Structure formats: structure tokens, C-alpha cells
């Protein structure tokens, strides 16, 4: 069984920063990539890819966060981080971490990020 334990969410004013962390625990299938997704308020189903990082350190970002967010990982700790700077109200969402599973992705339970104007 795999658990993804997220931390670091909270409420900030626009322009502020937060750092999210997600530790993978348990019988992990693969750490080929680790990533962050988010689901905006009122959107009950769709999750938007925010950023991901491969085991080799190759990163990928949504256009909306490029230049403001930085994804990183600590392979020894099986942890992925998301440093979020210059936050905007549009970044308000529940943020989920994910990593690959044998059939589909494993997902964390999510952590709330609220950015006020």
C-alpha cells in the first residue's frame, strides 16, 4: 500500500510564498516521476497538472506557473517539493501530489492553498 503525505498548504496574501512537500511511503511501484496537480474551487472533477519532475531531474511546468513555481525532489527521502512564489488568487486550489502506479497514478489526499487579494 502506498501513502502520499502532503504538507505545507495554507492561506497567504497575493505575492506571498508557500512550500509544499509530499513524502511517498509504503510499497512504492515507481519514482520515475513525481508531480503536483491542483483542482480549483468549484471544479469537482478536473485536476490541472502544475509541475512534475523525473528521477533524472527533468522538470515540466504548466504555463500558468512558469517562473513562479519550482518543483524539486529528494530521492533519498522519497519526497517532492513545490516552492510557490508570487502567488496569485488564481492559484487558490487543492494541491495533490502524484506518482506512477502499476495501473494508474497514486494520489495524495490534497492540501488546500488559498491566496487572497
N, C-alpha and C positions, 0 to 999 in steps of 0.2 A: 504494500500500500504506500502511496506517495502523498506527502503533505507539502504544500507550499505555504509558508508562513510569511505573510506580508506585514510590514510595519512602516511607520513614518508619515502616514496621512495626517491631515488636519485642516485648519482654517487659516488663511492668510489674506492679506490685502494685495491688491494688484501691484505687481512689481516685486513682490516678495519671492522667497525661495523655500522649497521643501526638498527633502531627500527621502526617497522610498527605498526600502530594502525587501528582498524576498529570499528566504532560505529554503532550499529544497531538502526534504527529509524523507527517509524511507527507502524503499526498493526502487531506485531511480532507473528508468529504462535508458535514457539518453540525456546528455547535456550538450548535444551538438549545437543547440541554440537555446537561449533563454530570452524571454521577451516581456514587454509590457503592453497591455491593451487598456482601453478605457471605454466606459459607457456613460454617455451624457444623461442628465436628468430628463425624464420623460421618454427616453428611448429604452424600452424594456428588453429589447432583444439584441440589437446590433452592437457589437463591440468593435471599436476602431483600433487598428494597430498603431501604437505610439512609437515604439522603438524595440529593436532586438539586436542581439549580439551573438556571434558564433563562438565556438570554443577557441577559434584562432584569433578572436578579437575583431572580426569584421562587423561593422555596425550598419544599421539601416534605420532611418527615421521617417516619420510622417512629415510631409511638407510643413504642416502647421506648427511643428515644434523644432524644426531645424534651427540651429543657432542658439536655442534657449535651453534645450534638454540634452543631457549627456547620459548615455547608458554605459555601464561598466560591470565587470563581474570579477569575483574572486573564486577561482576554480577549486582551491583547497577548501574553502568554506561552503562551496556549492551555493553561492549567493550572488544574486544580480541586484544592481542598484540603478536608480533613476534619479539623477540630480536635475531638479527643475528650477530654473531661474527665470526671472522676468515673467512671472506668472500672470495670466490674464483671466478675466471672468469666464471666458470661453473654455478654459482648461478645467473648469469645475466638472467633476465626474467621479465615478467609482473606478479606481485603477486596479487592474488584475495582472498578476504575473502568470506566465505560462511556460511550459517546456514540453518537448515532444514525448508522446507515449507510444505504446505499441500499435494502437489503432487510431487514436485521436489525442489531442493535446490534454495535458493535465492543467488544471486551473486552480489558482488560489481563490479565496473567498472574497477578496477585494478589500480595498481601503479607500475611504472617502477623502477626496481633496475638494475643498471649497475655497474659491477665490472671490473675494468681494471687491467691488469697485470703489 
